[in-house]
Each structure stands twice: as C-alpha cells, then as structure tokens.
Amino acid sequence: MRKLLTLTSVACVIAAGPAAPQPSRLAGQALHCSAIFAVFAETHADDAALARKFGRAVEIFGEVYAKESGASDAAAQRATLLEAFRAKLAEREAYLREDGVVCGAWAEGFLAQGEQWTYVPVYPKVIGAGVRASYEKIAADAFGRWGR
C-alpha cells in the first residue's frame, strides 16, 4: 500500500506540472521597497534632487527584484502592489510610513555605493536616529499627499 501511495503522489505531481517558483524573501522586500520609493518619487516630483534620488532607488530595488526572482516584470509587479497600497491606504498608512523608514534606511546603503551598486546591503533591523527622522518626515509627507 505504501508504494501505491508514493507512485500515486508522483503521478499527481507529474500531471500537475512543476510549481511556479516562489520569489525569495529578498525579492519580495525589494519589490515592496520599489513601490514605496515610487510613491516617494511621485509625491516629491517638485523637488528635482529628491525625485532623482527616489527614482534611482526605484530602479535599484527593481534590479534587485529582477536579479533575485529571475523575473523581468518588476514594473508590472510594482504597479499591482501600488494598487493594493492605494486600496488599503486609509487603514494601513501608519504601516506604510514605517515601511518607508525601513526601505529608506536600506536604500541609503545602496545609494552610498554611487552610480553602480556592487553588493546588496543587509536589510535593516536597526535604524539610526538621523535616517529615521529623515524618512519619517519623507514618508509622512509622501503618503499624506499620495492619499489625497
């Protein structure tokens, strides 16, 4: 009986085909931060320096997502995530603001490498006071404007 179950299980897997690969945690974090920075770039378009910086972060996080997931659809995935953000903004704004702080700290590690990043900084668990204060203000402003 045991062999029959094993053969049946194998047949089911073969019939169903291979499972779609799940993106890694790093890919998911990069995509999420790409969407956060897309909001920052959109809402700070009136400040050329910030818009350029935030736009570069969107690109970097998109590159990390693509390299880590093997997918080439970062822009489409980001757009889907932005729709979800907008749909839940009223109830999740505080979380998105905090995500903006974490993503901001992570982005600083990439941006400090110059035009061509060569390594992926560790996803931040501890955030310095200066970076926290800066991105708390940016996130509050961005999600406050984006929600209207």
DSSP file with accessible surface (Angstrom, degrees, kcal/mol):
  #  RESIDUE AA STRUCTURE BP1 BP2  ACC     N-H-->O    O-->H-N    N-H-->O    O-->H-N    TCO  KAPPA ALPHA  PHI   PSI    X-CA   Y-CA   Z-CA
    1    1 A M     >        0   0  171      0, 0.0     4,-2.0     0, 0.0     5,-0.2   0.000 360.0 360.0 360.0 -38.6    0.0    0.0    0.0
    2    2 A R  H  >  +     0   0  209      1,-0.2     4,-2.0     2,-0.2     5,-0.1   0.908 360.0  49.5 -61.6 -43.1    2.8    2.4    0.8
    3    3 A K  H  > S+     0   0  172      1,-0.2     4,-2.8     2,-0.2     5,-0.2   0.888 107.4  55.7 -64.1 -37.0    4.3    2.1   -2.7
    4    4 A L  H  > S+     0   0  105      1,-0.2     4,-2.7     2,-0.2    -2,-0.2   0.931 108.1  47.6 -62.1 -43.3    1.0    2.7   -4.3
    5    5 A L  H  X S+     0   0  100     -4,-2.0     4,-2.7     2,-0.2    -1,-0.2   0.917 112.4  50.0 -64.1 -40.3    0.6    6.0   -2.4
    6    6 A T  H  X S+     0   0   77     -4,-2.0     4,-2.4     2,-0.2    -2,-0.2   0.945 112.8  45.3 -65.1 -45.9    4.1    7.0   -3.4
    7    7 A L  H  X S+     0   0  119     -4,-2.8     4,-2.5     1,-0.2    -2,-0.2   0.909 113.4  50.7 -64.4 -38.9    3.5    6.2   -7.0
    8    8 A T  H  X S+     0   0   69     -4,-2.7     4,-2.3    -5,-0.2    -2,-0.2   0.926 110.1  50.0 -64.3 -42.2    0.1    8.0   -7.0
    9    9 A S  H  X S+     0   0   72     -4,-2.7     4,-2.0     1,-0.2    -2,-0.2   0.921 111.3  48.4 -62.4 -42.8    1.7   11.1   -5.4
   10   10 A V  H  X S+     0   0   74     -4,-2.4     4,-2.6     1,-0.2     5,-0.2   0.925 110.0  52.0 -64.5 -42.3    4.4   11.1   -8.0
   11   11 A A  H  X S+     0   0   57     -4,-2.5     4,-2.6     1,-0.2    -1,-0.2   0.900 108.4  51.5 -61.6 -39.1    1.9   10.8  -10.8
   12   12 A C  H  X S+     0   0   80     -4,-2.3     4,-2.1     2,-0.2    -1,-0.2   0.912 110.6  48.0 -64.3 -41.1   -0.1   13.7   -9.4
   13   13 A V  H  X S+     0   0  100     -4,-2.0     4,-1.4     2,-0.2    -2,-0.2   0.932 113.1  47.5 -65.9 -43.1    2.9   15.9   -9.3
   14   14 A I  H  < S+     0   0  126     -4,-2.6     3,-0.3     1,-0.2    -2,-0.2   0.934 112.9  48.8 -64.6 -43.0    3.9   15.0  -12.9
   15   15 A A  H  < S+     0   0   89     -4,-2.6    -1,-0.2     1,-0.2    -2,-0.2   0.868 111.8  49.1 -64.4 -36.7    0.4   15.5  -14.1
   16   16 A A  H  < S-     0   0   86     -4,-2.1    -1,-0.2    -5,-0.2    -2,-0.2   0.725 106.2-138.1 -76.1 -22.3    0.1   18.9  -12.4
   17   17 A G     <  -     0   0   29     -4,-1.4    -1,-0.2    -3,-0.3    -2,-0.1  -0.145  42.2 -34.8  85.4 173.4    3.5   20.1  -13.8
   18   18 A P        -     0   0  132      0, 0.0     2,-0.1     0, 0.0    -4,-0.0  -0.375  67.1-111.4 -69.8 144.5    6.1   22.0  -11.9
   19   19 A A        -     0   0   95      1,-0.1     3,-0.1    -2,-0.1    -2,-0.0  -0.437  37.4-100.2 -70.9 147.3    5.0   24.5   -9.4
   20   20 A A        -     0   0   74     -2,-0.1    -1,-0.1     1,-0.1     2,-0.1  -0.490  46.4-104.5 -66.2 135.5    5.7   28.1  -10.2
   21   21 A P        -     0   0  120      0, 0.0    -1,-0.1     0, 0.0     3,-0.0  -0.385  30.7-130.9 -65.1 139.5    8.8   29.3   -8.3
   22   22 A Q        -     0   0  165      1,-0.1    -3,-0.0    -2,-0.1     2,-0.0  -0.756  25.8-111.3 -89.2 134.9    8.1   31.5   -5.3
   23   23 A P        -     0   0   72      0, 0.0    46,-0.1     0, 0.0    -1,-0.1  -0.352  37.5-108.7 -63.9 148.3   10.0   34.7   -5.1
   24   24 A S     >  -     0   0   40     44,-0.2     4,-2.4     1,-0.1     5,-0.2  -0.210  26.8-106.0 -70.4 166.8   12.6   34.8   -2.4
   25   25 A R  H  > S+     0   0  200      1,-0.2     4,-2.6     2,-0.2     5,-0.2   0.911 122.7  53.4 -60.1 -41.5   12.2   37.0    0.7
   26   26 A L  H  > S+     0   0   44      1,-0.2     4,-2.6     2,-0.2    -1,-0.2   0.916 107.7  50.5 -61.2 -42.7   14.8   39.4   -0.7
   27   27 A A  H  > S+     0   0    0      1,-0.2     4,-2.5     2,-0.2    -1,-0.2   0.929 111.3  48.8 -61.7 -43.4   12.9   39.7   -4.0
   28   28 A G  H  X S+     0   0   36     -4,-2.4     4,-2.4     2,-0.2    -2,-0.2   0.909 111.8  48.3 -63.1 -41.9    9.7   40.5   -2.1
   29   29 A Q  H  X S+     0   0   31     -4,-2.6     4,-2.7     2,-0.2     5,-0.2   0.916 112.0  49.7 -64.8 -41.7   11.4   43.1    0.1
   30   30 A A  H  X S+     0   0    0     -4,-2.6     4,-2.4     2,-0.2    -2,-0.2   0.918 111.5  48.0 -64.5 -42.9   13.0   44.7   -2.9
   31   31 A L  H  X S+     0   0   20     -4,-2.5     4,-2.1     2,-0.2    -1,-0.2   0.929 112.0  50.0 -63.2 -43.9    9.7   44.9   -4.8
   32   32 A H  H  X S+     0   0   42     -4,-2.4     4,-2.4     1,-0.2    -2,-0.2   0.934 112.6  46.3 -60.0 -47.0    7.9   46.3   -1.8
   33   33 A a  H  X S+     0   0    0     -4,-2.7     4,-2.8     1,-0.2    -1,-0.2   0.858 107.4  58.2 -67.6 -32.3   10.6   49.0   -1.3
   34   34 A S  H  X S+     0   0    0     -4,-2.4     4,-1.7    -5,-0.2    -1,-0.2   0.923 108.8  45.6 -60.3 -42.3   10.5   49.7   -5.1
   35   35 A A  H  X S+     0   0    0     -4,-2.1     4,-1.9     2,-0.2    -2,-0.2   0.915 110.8  52.5 -68.2 -41.7    6.8   50.5   -4.7
   36   36 A I  H  X S+     0   0    0     -4,-2.4     4,-2.1     1,-0.2    -2,-0.2   0.946 111.9  46.2 -58.2 -46.5    7.4   52.6   -1.5
   37   37 A F  H  X S+     0   0    0     -4,-2.8     4,-2.9     1,-0.2    -1,-0.2   0.799 104.6  61.1 -71.4 -24.7   10.0   54.7   -3.4
   38   38 A A  H  X S+     0   0   18     -4,-1.7     4,-2.5    -5,-0.2    -1,-0.2   0.915 106.3  47.5 -64.2 -39.2    7.7   55.0   -6.4
   39   39 A V  H  X S+     0   0    0     -4,-1.9     4,-2.5     2,-0.2    -2,-0.2   0.935 112.1  49.9 -64.6 -45.0    5.3   56.8   -4.0
   40   40 A F  H  X S+     0   0    0     -4,-2.1     4,-1.2     1,-0.2    -2,-0.2   0.930 112.6  46.8 -58.7 -46.0    8.2   59.0   -2.7
   41   41 A A  H  < S+     0   0   22     -4,-2.9     3,-0.3     1,-0.2    -1,-0.2   0.922 113.5  48.3 -64.0 -43.1    9.3   59.9   -6.3
   42   42 A E  H >< S+     0   0  115     -4,-2.5     3,-0.9     1,-0.2    -1,-0.2   0.907 115.1  43.4 -64.1 -43.2    5.8   60.7   -7.4
   43   43 A T  H 3< S+     0   0   11     -4,-2.5    -1,-0.2     1,-0.2    -2,-0.2   0.601 116.8  46.3 -83.5 -10.9    4.9   62.9   -4.5
   44   44 A H  T >< S+     0   0   10     -4,-1.2     3,-1.9    -3,-0.3     7,-0.5   0.019  71.4 120.0-116.1  26.1    8.3   64.7   -4.4
   45   45 A A  T <   +     0   0   71     -3,-0.9    -1,-0.1     1,-0.3    -2,-0.1   0.756  67.3  67.0 -62.0 -21.8    8.4   65.4   -8.2
   46   46 A D  T 3  S+     0   0  123     -3,-0.2     2,-0.6     1,-0.2    -1,-0.3   0.601  92.4  65.5 -76.7  -9.3    8.5   69.1   -7.4
   47   47 A D  S <> S-     0   0   70     -3,-1.9     4,-3.0     1,-0.2     5,-0.3  -0.914  71.9-162.8-114.4 102.1   12.0   68.7   -5.8
   48   48 A A  H  > S+     0   0   65     -2,-0.6     4,-2.2     1,-0.2     5,-0.2   0.867  86.8  49.3 -56.6 -41.6   14.4   67.6   -8.6
   49   49 A A  H  > S+     0   0   57      2,-0.2     4,-2.4     1,-0.2    -1,-0.2   0.936 115.7  42.1 -66.5 -45.8   17.1   66.3   -6.4
   50   50 A L  H  > S+     0   0   43      2,-0.2     4,-3.3     1,-0.2     5,-0.3   0.914 113.2  52.9 -67.5 -41.9   14.8   64.2   -4.3
   51   51 A A  H  X S+     0   0   26     -4,-3.0     4,-2.5    -7,-0.5    -2,-0.2   0.914 111.4  47.0 -59.8 -41.2   12.8   63.0   -7.3
   52   52 A R  H  X S+     0   0  173     -4,-2.2     4,-2.3    -5,-0.3    -2,-0.2   0.938 114.5  46.8 -64.9 -45.9   16.1   61.9   -8.9
   53   53 A K  H  X S+     0   0   70     -4,-2.4     4,-1.9     2,-0.2    -2,-0.2   0.939 115.8  44.3 -62.2 -46.9   17.3   60.1   -5.7
   54   54 A F  H  X S+     0   0    0     -4,-3.3     4,-2.1     1,-0.2    -1,-0.2   0.890 112.0  52.9 -68.2 -37.9   14.0   58.4   -5.2
   55   55 A G  H  X S+     0   0   23     -4,-2.5     4,-2.1    -5,-0.3    -1,-0.2   0.895 107.6  51.9 -63.1 -39.3   13.7   57.4   -8.8
   56   56 A R  H  X S+     0   0   31     -4,-2.3     4,-2.7     1,-0.2    -1,-0.2   0.902 107.7  52.1 -63.9 -39.6   17.2   55.9   -8.6
   57   57 A A  H  X S+     0   0    1     -4,-1.9     4,-2.8     2,-0.2     5,-0.3   0.902 106.5  53.5 -63.8 -39.5   16.1   53.9   -5.6
   58   58 A V  H  X S+     0   0   18     -4,-2.1     4,-2.2     1,-0.2    -1,-0.2   0.939 111.2  47.0 -57.7 -46.9   13.1   52.6   -7.5
   59   59 A E  H  X S+     0   0  109     -4,-2.1     4,-2.4     2,-0.2    -2,-0.2   0.924 112.3  49.1 -61.0 -47.1   15.5   51.4  -10.3
   60   60 A I  H  X S+     0   0    3     -4,-2.7     4,-2.6     2,-0.2    -2,-0.2   0.944 112.2  46.7 -60.7 -49.1   17.9   49.8   -7.8
   61   61 A F  H  X S+     0   0    1     -4,-2.8     4,-2.5     1,-0.2    -1,-0.2   0.878 111.5  52.9 -64.1 -33.7   15.1   47.9   -6.0
   62   62 A G  H  X S+     0   0   10     -4,-2.2     4,-2.6    -5,-0.3    -1,-0.2   0.904 109.3  49.3 -64.8 -39.6   13.7   46.8   -9.4
   63   63 A E  H  X S+     0   0   71     -4,-2.4     4,-2.8     2,-0.2     5,-0.2   0.914 110.9  49.2 -64.9 -43.0   17.1   45.5  -10.4
   64   64 A V  H  X S+     0   0    4     -4,-2.6     4,-2.6     2,-0.2     5,-0.3   0.936 111.8  49.6 -62.2 -45.1   17.4   43.6   -7.1
   65   65 A Y  H  X S+     0   0   16     -4,-2.5     4,-2.7     1,-0.2     6,-0.4   0.941 112.8  46.8 -57.5 -48.8   14.0   42.1   -7.6
   66   66 A A  H  X S+     0   0   33     -4,-2.6     4,-2.1     1,-0.2     5,-0.2   0.927 114.9  45.4 -62.6 -45.1   14.8   41.1  -11.2
   67   67 A K  H  < S+     0   0  154     -4,-2.8    -1,-0.2     1,-0.2    -2,-0.2   0.892 118.4  42.7 -65.9 -39.8   18.1   39.5  -10.2
   68   68 A E  H  < S+     0   0   88     -4,-2.6   -44,-0.2    -5,-0.2    -2,-0.2   0.849 124.5  32.9 -77.4 -34.8   16.7   37.7   -7.2
   69   69 A S  H  < S-     0   0   38     -4,-2.7    -2,-0.2    -5,-0.3    -3,-0.2   0.653  94.6-130.7 -96.5 -19.4   13.5   36.5   -8.8
   70   70 A G     <  +     0   0   71     -4,-2.1     2,-0.2    -5,-0.3    -4,-0.1   0.533  66.7 129.1  77.9   4.8   14.6   35.9  -12.4
   71   71 A A        -     0   0   28     -6,-0.4    -1,-0.3    -5,-0.2    -2,-0.2  -0.619  50.5-160.2 -93.3 154.0   11.6   37.9  -13.5
   72   72 A S  S    S+     0   0  125     -2,-0.2     3,-0.3     1,-0.1    -1,-0.1   0.175  73.7  86.9-114.5  16.9   11.6   40.8  -15.9
   73   73 A D     >  +     0   0   57      1,-0.2     4,-2.7     2,-0.1     5,-0.3  -0.121  40.1 131.8-110.8  37.3    8.3   42.3  -14.8
   74   74 A A  H  > S+     0   0   14      1,-0.2     4,-2.9     2,-0.2     5,-0.2   0.898  74.7  51.8 -57.4 -41.7    9.3   44.5  -11.9
   75   75 A A  H  > S+     0   0   60     -3,-0.3     4,-2.3     1,-0.2    -1,-0.2   0.920 112.1  45.1 -64.3 -41.9    7.3   47.5  -13.2
   76   76 A A  H  > S+     0   0   57      2,-0.2     4,-2.0     1,-0.2    -1,-0.2   0.917 114.9  47.8 -67.5 -42.3    4.1   45.4  -13.6
   77   77 A Q  H  X S+     0   0   71     -4,-2.7     4,-2.1     2,-0.2    -2,-0.2   0.896 111.6  50.9 -64.7 -39.8    4.6   43.8  -10.2
   78   78 A R  H  X S+     0   0   46     -4,-2.9     4,-2.8    -5,-0.3    -2,-0.2   0.919 108.1  52.6 -63.4 -42.2    5.2   47.2   -8.7
   79   79 A A  H  X S+     0   0   45     -4,-2.3     4,-2.0     1,-0.2    -2,-0.2   0.909 109.1  49.5 -61.8 -40.6    2.1   48.6  -10.3
   80   80 A T  H  X S+     0   0   83     -4,-2.0     4,-1.8     2,-0.2    -1,-0.2   0.916 111.6  48.8 -63.7 -42.5    0.0   45.8   -8.8
   81   81 A L  H  X S+     0   0   44     -4,-2.1     4,-2.5     1,-0.2    -2,-0.2   0.907 108.4  53.7 -65.7 -39.1    1.5   46.5   -5.4
   82   82 A L  H  X S+     0   0   34     -4,-2.8     4,-2.6     1,-0.2    -1,-0.2   0.879 105.9  53.4 -64.0 -37.2    0.8   50.2   -5.7
   83   83 A E  H  X S+     0   0  135     -4,-2.0     4,-2.3     1,-0.2    -1,-0.2   0.915 109.6  48.5 -61.6 -42.1   -2.9   49.4   -6.5
   84   84 A A  H  X S+     0   0   52     -4,-1.8     4,-1.5     2,-0.2    -2,-0.2   0.900 110.3  51.6 -65.5 -40.4   -3.0   47.3   -3.3
   85   85 A F  H  < S+     0   0   15     -4,-2.5     4,-0.5     1,-0.2     3,-0.3   0.945 111.5  47.0 -57.9 -49.7   -1.4   50.1   -1.3
   86   86 A R  H >< S+     0   0  124     -4,-2.6     3,-0.9     1,-0.2     4,-0.4   0.904 109.2  53.8 -63.5 -38.9   -3.9   52.6   -2.6
   87   87 A A  H 3< S+     0   0   84     -4,-2.3    -1,-0.2     1,-0.2    -2,-0.2   0.825 121.2  31.0 -65.3 -30.0   -6.9   50.3   -1.9
   88   88 A K  T 3X S+     0   0  107     -4,-1.5     4,-1.9    -3,-0.3     3,-0.4   0.236  85.4 112.8-112.5  12.9   -5.8   49.9    1.8
   89   89 A L  H <> S+     0   0   13     -3,-0.9     4,-1.5    -4,-0.5     7,-0.1   0.889  72.1  56.1 -57.2 -44.2   -4.2   53.3    2.4
   90   90 A A  H  4 S+     0   0  101     -4,-0.4    -1,-0.2     1,-0.2     4,-0.2   0.895 119.1  31.4 -58.6 -40.3   -6.7   54.6    4.9
   91   91 A E  H  4 S+     0   0  132     -3,-0.4    -1,-0.2     1,-0.2    -2,-0.2   0.650 128.0  38.7 -93.6 -15.4   -6.3   51.6    7.2
   92   92 A R  H  X S+     0   0  109     -4,-1.9     4,-2.3    -7,-0.2     3,-0.4   0.304  76.5 109.5-118.3   9.8   -2.6   50.8    6.5
   93   93 A E  H  X S+     0   0   37     -4,-1.5     4,-2.6     1,-0.2     5,-0.2   0.895  78.8  53.5 -58.3 -41.8   -1.0   54.3    6.2
   94   94 A A  H  > S+     0   0   76      1,-0.2     4,-2.0     2,-0.2    -1,-0.2   0.904 110.7  47.6 -60.7 -38.8    0.9   54.0    9.5
   95   95 A Y  H  > S+     0   0  137     -3,-0.4     4,-2.6     2,-0.2    -1,-0.2   0.900 110.9  50.7 -68.2 -41.6    2.4   50.7    8.4
   96   96 A L  H  X S+     0   0    8     -4,-2.3     4,-2.1     2,-0.2    -2,-0.2   0.885 108.0  53.5 -64.7 -36.4    3.4   52.1    5.0
   97   97 A R  H  X S+     0   0   93     -4,-2.6     4,-1.5    -5,-0.2    -1,-0.2   0.933 110.6  46.0 -62.9 -44.5    5.0   55.1    6.7
   98   98 A E  H  X S+     0   0   75     -4,-2.0     4,-2.3     1,-0.2    -2,-0.2   0.903 110.4  53.4 -66.0 -38.3    7.1   52.7    8.9
   99   99 A D  H  X S+     0   0   43     -4,-2.6     4,-3.2     1,-0.2     5,-0.3   0.876 104.4  57.3 -61.0 -35.3    7.9   50.6    5.8
  100  100 A G  H  X S+     0   0    0     -4,-2.1     4,-2.1     2,-0.2    -1,-0.2   0.879 106.0  49.1 -62.2 -36.4    9.1   53.9    4.2
  101  101 A V  H  X S+     0   0    1     -4,-1.5     4,-2.4     2,-0.2    -2,-0.2   0.945 114.2  44.3 -66.9 -48.0   11.6   54.4    7.1
  102  102 A V  H  X S+     0   0   21     -4,-2.3     4,-2.3     1,-0.2    -2,-0.2   0.943 115.9  46.6 -64.2 -46.4   12.9   50.8    6.8
  103  103 A a  H  X S+     0   0    0     -4,-3.2     4,-3.1     1,-0.2    -1,-0.2   0.877 110.4  54.7 -64.0 -36.1   13.1   51.0    3.0
  104  104 A G  H  X S+     0   0    0     -4,-2.1     4,-2.1    -5,-0.3    -1,-0.2   0.923 107.9  48.2 -62.9 -43.4   14.8   54.4    3.2
  105  105 A A  H  X S+     0   0   21     -4,-2.4     4,-1.0     2,-0.2    -2,-0.2   0.911 114.1  47.1 -63.3 -40.5   17.5   53.0    5.5
  106  106 A W  H >X S+     0   0    3     -4,-2.3     4,-1.1     1,-0.2     3,-0.6   0.924 109.8  53.2 -66.8 -42.3   18.0   50.1    3.1
  107  107 A A  H >X S+     0   0    1     -4,-3.1     4,-3.3     1,-0.2     3,-0.5   0.880 100.4  61.3 -60.5 -38.4   18.1   52.4    0.1
  108  108 A E  H 3X S+     0   0   60     -4,-2.1     4,-2.1     1,-0.3    -1,-0.2   0.864 100.0  55.7 -58.4 -35.1   20.8   54.6    1.7
  109  109 A G  H << S+     0   0   23     -4,-1.0    -1,-0.3    -3,-0.6     4,-0.2   0.843 113.4  40.5 -65.7 -34.2   23.1   51.5    1.8
  110  110 A F  H X< S+     0   0    1     -4,-1.1     3,-1.6    -3,-0.5    -2,-0.2   0.922 114.9  50.4 -75.8 -48.2   22.6   51.1   -2.0
  111  111 A L  H >< S+     0   0   39     -4,-3.3     3,-1.7     1,-0.3    -2,-0.2   0.818 100.2  64.5 -64.4 -29.8   22.8   54.8   -2.8
  112  112 A A  T 3< S+     0   0   88     -4,-2.1    -1,-0.3    -5,-0.3    -2,-0.2   0.699  90.8  68.0 -66.8 -15.9   26.0   55.3   -0.8
  113  113 A Q  T <  S-     0   0   40     -3,-1.6     3,-0.4     1,-0.3    -1,-0.3   0.525 105.0-128.3 -81.4  -5.6   27.7   52.9   -3.3
  114  114 A G    <   -     0   0   38     -3,-1.7    -1,-0.3     1,-0.2     3,-0.1  -0.523  55.5 -26.9  91.5-160.8   27.4   55.5   -6.1
  115  115 A E  S    S+     0   0  141      1,-0.2     2,-0.6    -2,-0.2    -1,-0.2   0.840 132.7  44.7 -62.3 -38.7   26.0   55.0   -9.6
  116  116 A Q  S    S-     0   0  144     -3,-0.4    -1,-0.2    -5,-0.0     2,-0.2  -0.915  77.4-152.0-113.2 107.9   26.8   51.3   -9.8
  117  117 A W        -     0   0   29     -2,-0.6     3,-0.1     1,-0.1    -7,-0.1  -0.532  11.8-175.8 -75.8 144.0   25.9   49.2   -6.7
  118  118 A T        +     0   0  120      1,-0.2     2,-0.3    -2,-0.2    -1,-0.1   0.530  62.7  28.6-117.9 -14.2   28.1   46.2   -6.3
  119  119 A Y  S    S-     0   0  133     -9,-0.1    -1,-0.2     0, 0.0    -6,-0.1  -0.979  75.4-114.5-145.1 158.5   26.6   44.4   -3.2
  120  120 A V        -     0   0   58     -2,-0.3     3,-0.1    -3,-0.1   -10,-0.0  -0.848  34.8-135.3 -94.9 114.0   23.2   44.1   -1.5
  121  121 A P        -     0   0   18      0, 0.0     2,-0.1     0, 0.0   -11,-0.1  -0.288  35.0 -87.0 -63.6 156.1   23.3   45.8    1.9
  122  122 A V        -     0   0  129      1,-0.1   -13,-0.1   -13,-0.0     3,-0.1  -0.401  47.5-103.8 -63.7 136.2   21.8   43.9    4.8
  123  123 A Y        -     0   0   61      1,-0.1    -1,-0.1    -3,-0.1   -20,-0.1  -0.486  52.0-105.1 -60.6 126.6   18.0   44.6    5.1
  124  124 A P        +     0   0   22      0, 0.0     3,-0.1     0, 0.0    -1,-0.1  -0.300  47.6 164.6 -69.1 136.9   17.9   46.9    8.2
  125  125 A K  S    S+     0   0  192      1,-0.3     2,-0.4    -3,-0.1    -2,-0.0   0.568  77.6  42.1-112.0 -28.9   16.8   45.8   11.6
  126  126 A V  S    S-     0   0  131    -24,-0.0     2,-0.5     0, 0.0    -1,-0.3  -0.981  74.1-161.5-120.8 133.6   18.2   48.7   13.5
  127  127 A I        -     0   0   29     -2,-0.4   -25,-0.0    -3,-0.1   -26,-0.0  -0.965  20.1-119.5-122.1 128.1   17.8   52.2   12.0
  128  128 A G     >  -     0   0   46     -2,-0.5     4,-2.8     1,-0.1     5,-0.2  -0.214  25.1-115.7 -62.8 152.9   19.9   55.2   13.1
  129  129 A A  H  > S+     0   0   85      1,-0.2     4,-2.7     2,-0.2     5,-0.2   0.871 112.9  50.9 -59.5 -41.2   18.2   58.2   14.6
  130  130 A G  H  > S+     0   0   59      2,-0.2     4,-2.2     1,-0.2    -1,-0.2   0.930 113.3  43.6 -65.2 -45.4   19.1   60.5   11.7
  131  131 A V  H  > S+     0   0   51      2,-0.2     4,-2.8     1,-0.2     5,-0.3   0.922 114.2  52.1 -65.8 -41.8   17.9   58.2    9.0
  132  132 A R  H  X S+     0   0   67     -4,-2.8     4,-2.5     1,-0.2     5,-0.2   0.953 110.6  46.9 -59.9 -48.8   14.7   57.5   10.9
  133  133 A A  H  X S+     0   0   57     -4,-2.7     4,-1.7    -5,-0.2    -1,-0.2   0.919 114.0  48.5 -61.3 -42.5   14.0   61.2   11.4
  134  134 A S  H  X S+     0   0   56     -4,-2.2     4,-2.1    -5,-0.2    -2,-0.2   0.950 116.5  40.2 -63.6 -49.9   14.6   62.0    7.8
  135  135 A Y  H  X S+     0   0    3     -4,-2.8     4,-2.9     2,-0.2     5,-0.3   0.768 108.3  61.0 -77.9 -22.0   12.5   59.1    6.4
  136  136 A E  H  X S+     0   0   93     -4,-2.5     4,-2.4    -5,-0.3    -1,-0.2   0.937 110.0  43.4 -63.4 -42.7    9.7   59.6    8.9
  137  137 A K  H  X S+     0   0  154     -4,-1.7     4,-2.5    -5,-0.2     5,-0.2   0.937 115.6  47.7 -66.7 -45.6    9.2   63.1    7.5
  138  138 A I  H  X S+     0   0   20     -4,-2.1     4,-3.1     1,-0.2    -2,-0.2   0.935 114.9  45.6 -60.8 -47.4    9.5   61.9    3.9
  139  139 A A  H  X S+     0   0    0     -4,-2.9     4,-2.9     2,-0.2     5,-0.4   0.912 112.4  50.1 -66.2 -41.8    7.1   59.1    4.4
  140  140 A A  H  X S+     0   0   31     -4,-2.4     4,-1.8    -5,-0.3    -1,-0.2   0.935 115.7  43.3 -62.0 -45.2    4.5   61.2    6.3
  141  141 A D  H  X S+     0   0   56     -4,-2.5     4,-2.4    -5,-0.2     5,-0.2   0.941 116.2  47.9 -64.2 -46.8    4.6   63.8    3.6
  142  142 A A  H  X S+     0   0    0     -4,-3.1     4,-2.9    -5,-0.2     5,-0.2   0.948 116.3  39.9 -63.6 -51.4    4.6   61.3    0.7
  143  143 A F  H  X S+     0   0    0     -4,-2.9     4,-1.6     1,-0.2    -1,-0.2   0.819 113.4  56.4 -73.8 -25.3    1.7   59.1    2.0
  144  144 A G  H  < S+     0   0   15     -4,-1.8     4,-0.2    -5,-0.4    -1,-0.2   0.924 115.5  37.2 -66.2 -44.1   -0.2   62.2    3.1
  145  145 A R  H >< S+     0   0  100     -4,-2.4     3,-1.2    -5,-0.2    -2,-0.2   0.885 114.8  54.3 -71.6 -42.1    0.0   63.7   -0.4
  146  146 A W  H 3< S+     0   0   10     -4,-2.9    -1,-0.2     1,-0.3    -2,-0.2   0.833 102.3  58.9 -64.7 -31.6   -0.5   60.4   -2.2
  147  147 A G  T 3<        0   0   36     -4,-1.6    -1,-0.3    -5,-0.2    -2,-0.2   0.566 360.0 360.0 -75.7  -9.1   -3.7   59.7   -0.3
  148  148 A R    <         0   0  217     -3,-1.2    -3,-0.0    -4,-0.2    -4,-0.0  -0.569 360.0 360.0-103.6 360.0   -5.4   62.8   -1.5
